[in-house]
């Protein structure tokens, strides 16, 4: 597997025609999991469990970890489970200059990520990165890394639900709907079980494929997914639509949200007439293509309203509406409430 992290190396091997540094010795790694309010439990557990399994399968303590929070008090995950931690932000900042400095810091977040924005936390993230610590984010934590100024020009991944709002707020970040990204000493993963794949990649870089396979067997997973595998189900499975032309048109619509295309332009692109597209959508989707396109744009707007603090007028523009009043009218007709009511609710 391709190594993108700073590690001592004495030899080189080639994987997929790329040069990969290999550790002369498997040093013990210390990893800090920094938990924020409403963090995603599935992303956290699928990140920490592969480390435990790697230790168990190897019979060695290759990995150790500790949990931290802002004040050192327990943190409640988005599923309501309270998790105890060992240390606080202040103590972790102090540890960066001593023997307890970790090799990796993984920030875990989840829903309402913007509520966890904090200047002291951002300073800690920057200090950790500057001191040589690999800094990573689980699930929506790429938002906090970007707000701390760590993702400018960096490839990163975030959960698909948060992707539109992230793109609007942090245009300087090179964000992708990937499972995970390991760009130098900045790592991000989209959450869910993508954290498992990212940590398996780490284990593979530190050790060998045999240990990765043994961890996979224990975790009952049959492979390590490629970081660029899709996050969401394919349209065919998600919508239950089999017609290739309709799926192609929907993909085209989803790729053109801020500047919607006319049906004439879409027809020209897919090589069908307007009437053919109208018939296809009525038969396959039960509504006109114009109506379906509007629903896609309103769904994107709803995610922006719920997952970001972008002003309503900017949400309207980002979703292809010419005025805030027209946007509000369409939104109310679709969801029974205004955009402001949606956000405040």
N, C-alpha and C positions, 0 to 999 in steps of 0.2 A: 504494500500500500504506500501511497505517496506521502512522504513526510513533509509537513509544512511548519514544523515546530523547531525551536532551537533545542538541539540535543547534541551531546557529545558523540562523535562518530569516529571510527577508525577505519572503516571499510565502506565500499559502495556496492550496492546491488542494483540491478535494473528491473523495474516493474513497468509493464506497458510502455517500454521504450523511454522511460524517464529514470534519471538517476536518483536513488533514494538513500539517504544516510542511515546506517545501521549502528545501533549502540554497541560499544565494545562490552559494556556490562549493563545489566538491567538494574539500574538504580531504583531505590524506593521513591515513589512519588507521594507527595502530600497534596491533597486537593481540598480546597475550601469550597463548600456549598453555601452560598449566601442566599438566605431565603427572604423573600419580600412578602408582604401581605397578599393573600389570595393567590399564592403561587400554585402552579399546576402540579398536582401530586403525581400524575402519570409521567410527566417529563422528569421529575425529580427521581422517582423510583427506578425508571428505566435507565437513568444515568448512573445511579449509585450501585445498583445490583450487579451489573457486569463486572465492576471492580471487586466486589465481594466474591463473585464466582471465579474470577481470575486468580485471586489469592487461594481460594479453596482448591481449585483444580491443579494449581502449580505446587501447592504445599508450602508456598512462600508468601511473605507479606510484601508483595510488590507495591501495593497501594494502601495508603491510609488516608483518612479524611476527617474533617471536623465540620460541624454546622455552625453557621453564624447568622445573626440578625442585627438589625439596627441597634437595638438596646440590650441584646443578650437575653431577652425574654422569649418565651415560646411564640411561634408563628402559626396562624391558622391558614390552612390551605383553602383553595376554592371549593373543596368538597366538605369543608367544615372540620376536618381532622386537625387537631393541634399537635405541633411537632416541637419538641424541646431542642434547644441549641446549646452549644458549649461556650460560645464567645460572642463578642459584640463588635460593632464597627470600629469603635475606638481602639480596642485591643488588637484587632486585625491590622489596623493602620500602623500600630506600633510594631507588630511582628514583621512588617516588611523590611525592617532594618536589622533583624536578628536571625537567629538560627531557626526560628519557627516560620520563616517565610515559605509560603507554598510554591509549588511549581505551576499549579493551575488554580485559577479562581473561576468558579462557575456561578453565575447569578441566575437564580430561579425566580420567575415571575409567572403571571397568568392573566386573569381578567383584571380590568381596571388598572392597567399597568401605569398609566399616567399619574395615578395617585401616589405612586412610589418615587416620583421624581424628587431628588433631594441633593442639595449642593455638596453636603459632606460625603454622601455616597458617590457622587460623580468624581469628587476629588480623590477618593480612595481607589476608584477604578483606574483613573489616570496614573496615580502613583504606582499601583500594582503593575500596569503595563510598562511604565518607564523603568521599573526596577527589574524587568526581565520576566515577570510572571505572565504566563499565557492567560488571557482574560476571555471568558466565554459567556454566552447567554443561552438559557433554555427557554423554549416557547416564545413568549413575547418580550423577553429580556433584551433582544436586539434594540428595542425602543429605548431602553435606558442606556445602553452602550452608545447609541447614536446621540442621545441628549447630552451625554458626557463628552461628546466630541471624538469618539474613538472609531467611528465608522466612515469617516470621510475618505472616499476612494477605495473603500474595502468591500469585497464581496461578502454578502451576509444573507441569512435566511430568517424568515419569521413566519409564524402561523398564517395560513392563507386568509383567515378571517380578518387579520390585522394589516394585511399587505396594502390595501388601498390607502388607508390612513397614514401608514408609515411612508409610502411613496410621496404623498402630498406634503408631509411635514419635513421629511429628510431627503430631499432630492439629491443631495450630495453623496448619499450612500448607494452602493451598487447592489441593490436587493434583488433576490430571486426567489421564486416559489419552489425552492429546493428543499430536500430533507435537512441538509446541514451544509455549512461552509466552514472550511478551516483555512483562513487566509493569514499566513504568517502566525503571529501570536494572538490573533483575534479569531475566536470560534463562535459560531452561532448555530442553533438548530431550531427547527420549526415547532418543536414540542411533540407531545404525544410519544409514540414509540420511535420517533426519529432520534431521540436522545440515545436509545440503545445502539443504533447504527453508528452514531458519532463516537461513542465510547468503545465500541468494537474496533473502530478504525484506530483509536488510540492504542488499544491493547495490541493490535496487529503491528503498529509502528514500533512499540516498545519491545515486543517479543517475537512471536512467529504465528504462522497460520494455524499450527496445531493447537495452540492455546485458544485462539479465537474459535476454532471449531468445537473445542470441548466446552467453552462457555456457551456457544450457540446450542449445543445439545442439551445442556442443563436448563437453558432458558426456553427450550422448545421452539426455537426459530431455526429455519432451515438454511438461511443465508444472510449475509450482510448486504443490505441494499446499497445501491449506488447513491452517492450524495445527490445526484441530479434526477433521481426517480421522482415522479409526480407526488405531490401531497394529497391531492383530492382524487376521488374515483374518476375514471374517464367519463366523458359526457354520456357515452352510450349506456353505461351502467347507472350513472347518476339520474338521468332523465328517463330511462327506459325507452329510448328512441333508437330505432335501427336504421332509419334512412340516412345514408351517408351524406346526401346533399343537404338535408336539414341540419345535421350535425356540423357540417362545414360552414353553413351560414351562421349558426349560433356561435361557433368559435370566432368567426369574423366579427360578429356583433360584440362579443365580450372583449375583443381586442380594440374596439373603437367606442369607448364610453364617453370620453370628454368631448369628442367631436363626432357625433352620430352621423352615419352615412344615410343617404336616401335609399329608398328601395330600388331606384333606378341604378344607383352605383353598385349596390349589392348584386343586383341581377346581372349587371355587366361583369362583375368579378367572378361569379359562379357559372356564368354561361347559361342562364335560364331567363325566361321572360318573367315580367312582374306577375302575370296571371298564374304561371306555373308555381312560383314561390307562394303566392296567396293560397292556391289549392293545397300545396304540400303542408303548409303550416296549419290550415284549417283541419286537414286530415290527421296530421301527426300530433299537433300541439293543442288543437281545439280552439285556436284564436288566430288572429291575423299576425303577420310578421311585425307590423308596426306596434301592435299591443305587446307582443312578447319582448321586443326591443325596449319598450318603455319599462316593462317589468324588470328587465336586467339592470337598467340604469337606476331605477328606484331601489332595487336591492343593494346595489353598490352604495347608493346614498345612505341607506339605512345603516350599513356597516360603518360608514364614515361618521355618522351621527353618534353611533353607540360606542365606537372604538377610538374616537379622537375628540379633540376640542377645536377642530377647524371651524371657523365661523360658518353659519348656515349659508350665507351668500357664496362662500368659496366652495362649499359642498355642492351647491347648485351648479356652479360653473364646471367643477370637476366631473360632474355627471351629465354634462351636455345640455343644461337648461339655460335658456337665454335670459331669464329673469327669476328673481327669488319668488315673486308672486306666482308665476306659472309653476315653478317647482313646488311651492307650498300647496297649490291647488291639486296638482297631480298626486302629491304625497298623501294628502288627506283623503282623496278618493280611493287610494290603494290601501292605506293602513288605518283609516278612521281617526287619525290624529295629525296635528301639524308637525313639521320637523322639530320645532322648539319643544313641543310636548313630548315627542319621542326622546329627545335628548334629556330633558328634565326628569322624565320618568325612569 
